[in-house]
């Protein structure tokens, strides 16, 4: 009898906590516990600009270049040494969205991380970036420091 009462109390407690948090506006990720949701990049390549032939694929992108990645691990499994990135030089902050992967200058290094927040402060538009595997965001990045916007990745 004690086992049944314990089971019922545990079941009821879980539902009270669940609906209590739901009432407070908490969200429940469907992935693994403790893993934050990563927003997908914006659609920078429209389907009409991708042409598939029998022996090749043509992607129409003005000003594109290829990028390679250092084995830092901060963006695995999306980016690693075997990936080939397709990047462009963004012309304005409006081209960069939360979820996009950018390359920005930090000292003498070029950092490649995901935009997790976009905002405006007294100095203008800023972006907060973070490596997908990093626990701590990089801080504010200004548009003048952004060198590239990744628009595609090939493995």
GUSE-422353 format. One record per residue: residue in three letters; x, y, z negated of N, C-alpha, C in turn; residue number from 0. Coordinates in steps of 0.1 Angstrom, whole numbers, always signed. Each point is the difference from the previous one (the first is absolute). Layout:
N
+---------+-------+-------+-------+-------+-------+-------+-------+-------+-------+-----+
: residuo :  n.xx :  n.yy :  n.zz : ca.xx : ca.yy : ca.zz :  c.xx :  c.yy :  c.zz : num :
+---------+-------+-------+-------+-------+-------+-------+-------+-------+-------+-----+
:     Ala :     X :     Y :     Z :     X :     Y :     Z :     X :     Y :     Z : NUM :
...
+---------+-------+-------+-------+-------+-------+-------+-------+-------+-------+-----+
//
This chain:
155
+---------+-------+-------+-------+-------+-------+-------+-------+-------+-------+-----+
: residuo :  n.xx :  n.yy :  n.zz : ca.xx : ca.yy : ca.zz :  c.xx :  c.yy :  c.zz : num :
+---------+-------+-------+-------+-------+-------+-------+-------+-------+-------+-----+
:     Unk :    +8 :   -12 :    +0 :    -8 :   +12 :    +0 :    +9 :   +13 :    +0 :   0 :
:     Unk :   +11 :    -1 :    -7 :    +9 :   +12 :    -1 :    +6 :    +3 :   +14 :   1 :
:     Unk :    +2 :   -11 :    +7 :    +6 :    +2 :   +14 :   -10 :    +7 :    +9 :   2 :
:     Unk :   -12 :    -4 :    -1 :   -11 :    +6 :    +9 :    -2 :   +15 :    -4 :   3 :
:     Unk :    +0 :    +3 :   -13 :    -2 :   +14 :    -4 :   +12 :    +8 :    +4 :   4 :
:     Unk :   +13 :    -5 :    -1 :   +12 :    +7 :    +4 :    -1 :    +2 :   +15 :   5 :
:     Unk :    -4 :   -10 :    +8 :    -1 :    +2 :   +14 :   -10 :   +11 :    +4 :   6 :
:     Unk :   -12 :    -1 :    -6 :   -10 :   +10 :    +3 :    +5 :   +14 :    -4 :   7 :
:     Unk :    +6 :    +2 :   -11 :    +5 :   +13 :    -5 :   +11 :    +5 :   +10 :   8 :
:     Unk :    +8 :    -9 :    +4 :   +11 :    +4 :   +10 :    -6 :    +5 :   +13 :   9 :
:     Unk :   -10 :    -8 :    +5 :    -7 :    +3 :   +12 :    -7 :   +13 :    +0 :  10 :
:     Unk :    -7 :    +3 :   -11 :    -8 :   +12 :    -2 :   +10 :   +12 :    -1 :  11 :
:     Unk :   +11 :    -2 :    -7 :   +10 :   +10 :    -2 :    +6 :    +5 :   +13 :  12 :
:     Unk :    +3 :   -10 :    +9 :    +6 :    +3 :   +13 :   -10 :    +8 :    +8 :  13 :
:     Unk :   -12 :    -3 :    +0 :   -10 :    +7 :    +8 :    -2 :   +14 :    -6 :  14 :
:     Unk :    +0 :    +2 :   -13 :    -1 :   +13 :    -6 :   +12 :    +9 :    +4 :  15 :
:     Unk :   +12 :    -6 :    +0 :   +12 :    +8 :    +4 :    -1 :    +3 :   +15 :  16 :
:     Unk :    -4 :   -10 :    +8 :    +0 :    +2 :   +14 :   -10 :   +12 :    +4 :  17 :
:     Unk :   -13 :    -1 :    -5 :   -10 :   +10 :    +3 :    +3 :   +13 :    -7 :  18 :
:     Unk :    +7 :    +0 :   -11 :    +4 :   +12 :    -7 :   +10 :    +8 :    +9 :  19 :
:     Unk :   +10 :    -7 :    +5 :   +10 :    +6 :    +8 :    -6 :    +4 :   +14 :  20 :
:     Unk :    -9 :    -8 :    +5 :    -7 :    +4 :   +12 :    -8 :   +13 :    -2 :  21 :
:     Unk :    -6 :    +1 :   -11 :    -8 :   +12 :    -3 :    +9 :   +12 :    -1 :  22 :
:     Unk :   +12 :    -2 :    -5 :    +9 :   +11 :    -2 :    +7 :    +4 :   +13 :  23 :
:     Unk :    -2 :    -8 :   +11 :    +5 :    +3 :   +13 :   +14 :    -6 :    +3 :  24 :
:     Unk :    +3 :   -10 :    -8 :   +13 :    -7 :    +2 :    -2 :    -9 :   +13 :  25 :
:     Unk :   +11 :    -2 :    +7 :    +0 :    -9 :   +11 :    +7 :   -13 :    -3 :  26 :
:     Unk :    -4 :   -10 :    +7 :    +6 :   -14 :    -2 :    +6 :    -4 :   +13 :  27 :
:     Unk :   +14 :    -1 :    +1 :    +6 :    -4 :   +12 :    -3 :   -15 :    +3 :  28 :
:     Unk :    -1 :    -3 :   +12 :    -3 :   -14 :    +4 :   +13 :    -8 :    +1 :  29 :
:     Unk :   +12 :    +7 :    +1 :   +13 :    -7 :    +1 :    +5 :    -5 :   -13 :  30 :
:     Unk :   +13 :    -2 :    -1 :    +6 :    -5 :   -12 :    +0 :   +10 :   -11 :  31 :
:     Unk :    -1 :    -4 :   -12 :    -1 :    +9 :   -12 :   +13 :    +9 :    +0 :  32 :
:     Unk :    -2 :   +12 :    -2 :   +12 :    +9 :    -1 :    +5 :    +5 :   +13 :  33 :
:     Unk :    -5 :    -4 :   +11 :    +5 :    +4 :   +13 :   -10 :   +11 :    +5 :  34 :
:     Unk :    +6 :   +12 :    +2 :    -8 :   +11 :    +5 :    -3 :    -1 :   +15 :  35 :
:     Unk :   -11 :    +5 :    +4 :    -4 :    +0 :   +14 :    +8 :    +9 :    +8 :  36 :
:     Unk :    +5 :    -4 :   +11 :    +8 :    +8 :    +9 :    -9 :    +4 :   +12 :  37 :
:     Unk :    -1 :   +13 :    +2 :    -9 :    +5 :   +11 :    +8 :    -3 :   +14 :  38 :
:     Unk :    -8 :    -4 :    +9 :    +6 :    -2 :   +14 :    +3 :   +13 :    +7 :  39 :
:     Unk :   +10 :    -1 :    +9 :    +3 :   +12 :    +8 :   -12 :    +4 :    +9 :  40 :
:     Unk :    +1 :   +13 :    +4 :   -10 :    +5 :    +9 :    +2 :    -7 :   +14 :  41 :
:     Unk :   -10 :    +1 :    +8 :    +1 :    -6 :   +14 :    +6 :   +10 :    +9 :  42 :
:     Unk :   +14 :    +0 :    +2 :    +7 :    +9 :    +8 :    +1 :    -4 :   +15 :  43 :
:     Unk :    -3 :   -12 :    +3 :    +1 :    -5 :   +13 :   -14 :    -5 :    +4 :  44 :
:     Unk :    -7 :    +7 :    +9 :   -13 :    -4 :    +4 :    +0 :   -12 :   +10 :  45 :
:     Unk :   -10 :    -8 :    +0 :    +0 :   -12 :    +8 :    +2 :    +3 :   +15 :  46 :
:     Unk :    -6 :   +12 :    +4 :    +2 :    +3 :   +14 :   +14 :    +2 :    +4 :  47 :
:     Unk :    +9 :    +3 :    -9 :   +14 :    +2 :    +2 :    +9 :   -13 :    -1 :  48 :
:     Unk :    -7 :   -11 :    -1 :    +7 :   -13 :    -1 :    -4 :    -8 :   +13 :  49 :
:     Unk :    +9 :    -3 :    +8 :    -2 :    -8 :   +13 :    +7 :   -13 :    -1 :  50 :
:     Unk :    -8 :   -11 :    +1 :    +6 :   -13 :    -1 :    +0 :    -6 :   +14 :  51 :
:     Unk :   +12 :    -4 :    +5 :    +3 :    -6 :   +12 :    +4 :   -15 :    -2 :  52 :
:     Unk :    +1 :    -8 :   +10 :    +4 :   -14 :    -2 :   +14 :    -1 :    -6 :  53 :
:     Unk :    +9 :    +9 :    +3 :   +14 :    -1 :    -4 :    +5 :   +11 :    -9 :  54 :
:     Unk :    -9 :    +9 :    -4 :    +4 :   +11 :    -8 :   -12 :    +7 :    -6 :  55 :
:     Unk :    +3 :    +8 :   -10 :   -10 :    +9 :    -7 :    +6 :   +14 :    +1 :  56 :
:     Unk :    -9 :    +9 :    +5 :    +4 :   +14 :    +1 :    -8 :    +8 :   -10 :  57 :
:     Unk :    +7 :    +8 :    -8 :    -6 :    +8 :   -10 :    +3 :   +15 :    +4 :  58 :
:     Unk :   -10 :    +7 :    +3 :    +3 :   +14 :    +4 :    +0 :    +9 :   -12 :  59 :
:     Unk :   +12 :    +5 :    -4 :    +2 :    +9 :   -11 :   +11 :   +10 :    +4 :  60 :
:     Unk :    -4 :   +13 :    +0 :    +9 :   +11 :    +3 :   +10 :    +1 :   -11 :  61 :
:     Unk :   +13 :    +1 :    +4 :   +11 :    +3 :    -9 :    +3 :   -11 :   -10 :  62 :
:     Unk :    -3 :   -12 :    +3 :    +3 :   -11 :    -9 :   +15 :    -4 :    +0 :  63 :
:     Unk :    +4 :    -6 :   -11 :   +14 :    -6 :    -1 :    -2 :   -12 :    -9 :  64 :
:     Unk :   +11 :    -8 :    +0 :    +0 :   -12 :    -7 :    +8 :    +2 :   -13 :  65 :
:     Unk :    -5 :    -6 :   -11 :    +7 :    +1 :   -13 :    +4 :   -13 :    -5 :  66 :
:     Unk :   +10 :    -1 :    -8 :    +5 :   -12 :    -7 :    +0 :    +3 :   -14 :  67 :
:     Unk :    +0 :   -10 :    -9 :    -2 :    +2 :   -14 :   +11 :    -7 :    -8 :  68 :
:     Unk :    +4 :    +7 :   -11 :   +10 :    -5 :    -9 :    -6 :   -10 :    -9 :  69 :
:     Unk :    +8 :   -10 :    -5 :    -5 :   -11 :    -8 :    -2 :    +4 :   -15 :  70 :
:     Unk :    -8 :   +11 :    -3 :    -2 :    +5 :   -13 :   -10 :    -8 :    -8 :  71 :
:     Unk :   -10 :    -5 :    +8 :   -11 :    -8 :    -7 :   -11 :    +9 :    -4 :  72 :
:     Unk :    +1 :   +13 :    +1 :   -11 :    +8 :    -6 :   -13 :    -1 :    +8 :  73 :
:     Unk :    +1 :    -4 :   +13 :   -12 :    +0 :    +8 :    -4 :   -15 :    +5 :  74 :
:     Unk :    +7 :   -10 :    -6 :    -3 :   -14 :    +4 :   -14 :    -3 :    -4 :  75 :
:     Unk :    -7 :    -8 :    +7 :    +4 :    -7 :   +12 :    -3 :    +8 :   +13 :  76 :
:     Unk :    -6 :   +12 :    -1 :    -3 :    +7 :   +12 :   +12 :    +4 :    +8 :  77 :
:     Unk :   +10 :    +5 :    -7 :   +13 :    +4 :    +7 :   +11 :    -7 :    -6 :  78 :
:     Unk :    +9 :    -5 :    +8 :   +12 :    -6 :    -4 :   +10 :    +0 :   +12 :  79 :
:     Unk :   +12 :    -5 :    -2 :   +10 :    +1 :   +10 :    -4 :    -6 :   +14 :  80 :
:     Unk :    -9 :    -9 :    +0 :    -4 :    -6 :   +13 :   -11 :    +8 :    +7 :  81 :
:     Unk :    -6 :   +10 :    -6 :   -11 :    +7 :    +7 :    +6 :   +11 :    +9 :  82 :
:     Unk :    -8 :    +3 :   +10 :    +3 :   +11 :    +9 :   -12 :   +10 :    -1 :  83 :
:     Unk :    +3 :   +12 :    -4 :   -10 :   +10 :    -2 :    -1 :    +8 :   +12 :  84 :
:     Unk :   -12 :    +5 :    +3 :    -3 :    +9 :   +11 :    -3 :   +13 :    -8 :  85 :
:     Unk :    +7 :   +11 :    +3 :    -2 :   +12 :    -8 :    +0 :   +12 :   +10 :  86 :
:     Unk :    -7 :   +11 :    -6 :    +0 :   +12 :    +8 :    +4 :   +11 :   -10 :  87 :
:     Unk :    +3 :   +12 :    +5 :    +2 :   +12 :    -8 :   -13 :    +7 :    -1 :  88 :
:     Unk :    -6 :    +1 :   -13 :   -13 :    +6 :    -1 :    +2 :   +16 :    +2 :  89 :
:     Unk :   -10 :    +5 :    +6 :    +0 :   +15 :    +3 :    -6 :    +8 :   -10 :  90 :
:     Unk :    -9 :    -6 :    -9 :    -6 :    +8 :   -10 :    -4 :   -10 :   -12 :  91 :
:     Unk :    -2 :    +6 :   -12 :    -5 :    -8 :   -11 :   -13 :    -7 :    +2 :  92 :
:     Unk :    -8 :    +5 :   +10 :   -13 :    -6 :    +3 :    +1 :   -14 :    +6 :  93 :
:     Unk :   +11 :    -3 :    +6 :    +3 :   -13 :    +6 :    +3 :   -11 :   -10 :  94 :
:     Unk :    +2 :    +4 :   -13 :    +4 :   -10 :   -10 :   -11 :    -2 :   -10 :  95 :
:     Unk :    -3 :   -12 :    -2 :   -11 :    -4 :    -9 :    +4 :    -9 :   -11 :  96 :
:     Unk :    -8 :    -1 :   -11 :    +3 :    -9 :   -10 :    -1 :   -14 :    +6 :  97 :
:     Unk :   +10 :    -8 :    -3 :    +1 :   -14 :    +5 :   +11 :    -1 :   +11 :  98 :
:     Unk :    +3 :   +12 :    +6 :   +11 :    +0 :   +11 :   +14 :    -3 :    -6 :  99 :
:     Unk :    +8 :    -5 :    +8 :   +14 :    -2 :    -4 :    +9 :   +11 :    +7 : 100 :
:     Unk :    +7 :    +8 :    -8 :    +8 :   +11 :    +5 :   +15 :    -3 :    -3 : 101 :
:     Unk :    +8 :    +7 :    +7 :   +15 :    +1 :    -3 :    +3 :   +14 :    -3 : 102 :
:     Unk :    +6 :    +2 :   -12 :    +3 :   +14 :    -4 :   +14 :    +1 :    -5 : 103 :
:     Unk :    +6 :   +11 :    +1 :   +14 :    +3 :    -4 :    +0 :    +3 :   -15 : 104 :
:     Unk :    +8 :    -8 :    -7 :    +3 :    +2 :   -14 :   +15 :    +0 :    -3 : 105 :
:     Unk :    +6 :   +12 :    -1 :   +14 :    +1 :    -1 :    +6 :    -4 :   +14 : 106 :
:     Unk :    +9 :   -10 :    +0 :    +5 :    -4 :   +12 :    -7 :   -13 :    +5 : 107 :
:     Unk :   -10 :    -5 :    -7 :    -7 :   -12 :    +4 :   -13 :    +3 :    +7 : 108 :
:     Unk :    -4 :   -10 :    +8 :   -13 :    +0 :    +6 :    -8 :   -10 :    -7 : 109 :
:     Unk :   -11 :    +4 :    -7 :    -8 :    -9 :    -8 :   -13 :    -4 :    +9 : 110 :
:     Unk :    -3 :   -12 :    +0 :   -12 :    -5 :    +7 :   -10 :    -5 :   -10 : 111 :
:     Unk :   -11 :    +7 :    -3 :    -9 :    -4 :   -10 :   -14 :    +4 :    +5 : 112 :
:     Unk :   -10 :    -5 :    -7 :   -14 :    +2 :    +3 :    -6 :   +12 :    -7 : 113 :
:     Unk :    -8 :    +8 :    +7 :    -7 :   +12 :    -6 :   -11 :    -6 :    -9 : 114 :
:     Unk :    +0 :    +4 :   -13 :   -11 :    -5 :    -9 :    -9 :   +12 :    -4 : 115 :
:     Unk :    +5 :   +12 :    +3 :    -8 :   +12 :    -4 :    +4 :   +11 :    +9 : 116 :
:     Unk :   -10 :    +9 :    +4 :    +2 :   +12 :    +7 :    -7 :   +11 :    -7 : 117 :
:     Unk :    +7 :   +11 :    -2 :    -6 :   +11 :    -7 :    +5 :   +14 :    +4 : 118 :
:     Unk :    -5 :   +10 :    -6 :    +5 :   +14 :    +2 :    +3 :    +6 :   -13 : 119 :
:     Unk :   +11 :    +7 :    -1 :    +3 :    +7 :   -12 :    +5 :   +14 :    +4 : 120 :
:     Unk :    +6 :    +8 :    -9 :    +4 :   +13 :    +3 :   +11 :    +1 :   +11 : 121 :
:     Unk :    +7 :   -11 :    +3 :   +10 :    +0 :   +10 :    -6 :    -5 :   +14 : 122 :
:     Unk :   -12 :    -4 :    +0 :    -6 :    -6 :   +12 :    -3 :   -15 :    -1 : 123 :
:     Unk :    -1 :    -6 :   +11 :    -3 :   -14 :    +1 :   +11 :    -9 :    -5 : 124 :
:     Unk :    -3 :   -10 :    -8 :   +10 :    -9 :    -5 :    -6 :   -14 :    +2 : 125 :
:     Unk :   +10 :   -10 :    -1 :    -4 :   -14 :    +1 :    +7 :    -7 :   -11 : 126 :
:     Unk :    -7 :    -9 :    -7 :    +6 :    -9 :   -10 :    +2 :   -13 :    +7 : 127 :
:     Unk :   +12 :    -6 :    -1 :    +3 :   -12 :    +7 :    +5 :   -10 :   -11 : 128 :
:     Unk :    +0 :   -13 :    +5 :    +4 :   -11 :    -9 :    +3 :   -12 :    +8 : 129 :
:     Unk :   +11 :    -7 :    -3 :    +2 :   -13 :    +7 :   -11 :   -10 :    -5 : 130 :
:     Unk :    -4 :    -8 :    +8 :   -11 :   -10 :    -3 :    +4 :    -9 :   -12 : 131 :
:     Unk :   +13 :    -2 :    -2 :    +5 :    -9 :   -11 :    +6 :    +9 :   -11 : 132 :
:     Unk :    -1 :   +13 :    +1 :    +5 :    +8 :   -11 :   -11 :    +3 :   -10 : 133 :
:     Unk :    +4 :    +1 :   -13 :   -10 :    +3 :   -10 :    -3 :   +15 :    -2 : 134 :
:     Unk :   +10 :    +8 :    +4 :    -1 :   +15 :    -2 :    +0 :    +7 :   +13 : 135 :
:     Unk :   -10 :   +10 :    +2 :    +0 :    +8 :   +12 :   +13 :    +8 :    +1 : 136 :
:     Unk :    +3 :    +4 :   +12 :   +12 :    +8 :    +3 :    -1 :   +15 :    -4 : 137 :
:     Unk :   -12 :    +5 :    -1 :    -2 :   +14 :    -3 :    -4 :    +7 :   +12 : 138 :
:     Unk :    -1 :   +14 :    +0 :    -5 :    +7 :   +11 :   +10 :    +1 :   +11 : 139 :
:     Unk :    -5 :    -2 :   +12 :    +8 :    +1 :   +13 :    -7 :   +11 :    +8 : 140 :
:     Unk :    +8 :    +9 :    +5 :    -5 :   +11 :    +8 :    +1 :    -4 :   +15 : 141 :
:     Unk :    -9 :    +6 :    +8 :    +0 :    -3 :   +14 :   +13 :    +3 :    +7 : 142 :
:     Unk :    +7 :   +10 :    -5 :   +13 :    +3 :    +7 :   +10 :   -11 :    -2 : 143 :
:     Unk :    -1 :    -8 :   -10 :    +9 :   -11 :    -3 :    -4 :   -13 :    +8 : 144 :
:     Unk :   -12 :    -1 :    +5 :    -5 :   -12 :    +7 :    +6 :    +0 :   +14 : 145 :
:     Unk :    +7 :   -11 :    +3 :    +7 :    -1 :   +13 :    -8 :    -8 :   +10 : 146 :
:     Unk :    -7 :   -11 :    -5 :    -7 :    -9 :    +9 :   -13 :    -5 :    -7 : 147 :
:     Unk :    -9 :    -4 :    +9 :   -13 :    -6 :    -4 :    +0 :   -14 :    +7 : 148 :
:     Unk :    -1 :   -11 :    -8 :    +0 :   -13 :    +6 :   -15 :    -2 :    +6 : 149 :
:     Unk :    +0 :    -3 :   +13 :   -13 :    -3 :    +6 :    -3 :   -14 :    +4 : 150 :
:     Unk :   +11 :    -9 :    -2 :    -1 :   -14 :    +3 :   +12 :    -7 :    -5 : 151 :
:     Unk :    -3 :   -13 :    -2 :   +11 :    -9 :    -5 :    -1 :   -13 :    +8 : 152 :
:     Unk :   +12 :    -5 :    +5 :    +1 :   -12 :    +7 :   +10 :    -9 :    -7 : 153 :
:     Unk :    -4 :   -13 :    -2 :    +9 :    -9 :    -7 :    +5 :   -11 :   +10 : 154 :
+---------+-------+-------+-------+-------+-------+-------+-------+-------+-------+-----+
//
